[in-house]
């Protein structure tokens, strides 16, 4: 489970060749959610409202990079780190 970013205590990772829809995992303070790439919607799980807003903002800024990592993961290639929110 490659960690691809971390900001404000929120950890973001993706699994290699993960199931549909294209998504990433976000964890904060014991909560975890799967976030759909492109919409920023929660697919499964939950985050606090504050953490979810930050994750959505980050996803909007890095959608293309997330999709690129998704493709790398499908090919079992190393994933790229993505800049955190600052």
N, C-alpha and C positions, 0 to 999 in steps of 0.2 A: 504494500500500500504506500506508494510514493507520496510524501508530503510535498505539495507544490507551492504553498504559501502559508503565512501566519501573520496575523495583525490583531492588535487589541485583545489578545488571548484567544482568538478564533483560529482554529487549525483547519486548513483546506487540503484535501487529498483526493486522488483518483486511483482506481484500481485498473490494472491492465485488462483490456478486452472485457470491460464490464457490460452488463445488460442494457437494453434500451429502456427508456429514452436516454439520450446523451445527458449525463449529469456528473456532478462532483459531490463529494461529501464535505460537510462542514460540521465542526464540533465546537461547543462553547459551554463551559461550566456544567459538564455532565450531560448536556443535551446533544443530540446529533440529528442532522437532517440531510436528505439527498435533495439537491437543488438542480432543476432542469436548466441546461445550458441554452441560452437564447431567450427564455422567458423569465428566468429567475424565480419561478414558482417552486414551492416545496412539493416534491414528489412523494416523499415518505419521511416520517419523523417530525421533529419540531425543534425550534430554537426560540429563545426569548425574542420579544419584539425588537429590542435594541440590536441584538446580534443579527437578526434576520435583515433588518434595514441595512446594516453595514455590509453584509454578504451580498445583498442585491446590488448595492452601489458598486462593490468590487466586481461582481459578475458583469455588469453593464460595461465597465471600463475594459474588461479583459475577455470578452466573449470570443473574439477571434483566436486568442491564445489558448483558451480552454478547448475550443474545437480542434485546434492544432494538436494539443496534448491528447485529446481523445483519439485522433488518428494515429499518433505515435504509439499510444497504448494498444490499439488494435493490432499494430504491427510488432508489438512487444519490443519497442525501442524505448530508450530512456526518456522520461518526461522532463520538460523544461520547468524551471522555477518561474513563478510569476510574481511580479512586484506586489508588495502589500499596499494596503491603504496607509496613507501617512497623515 
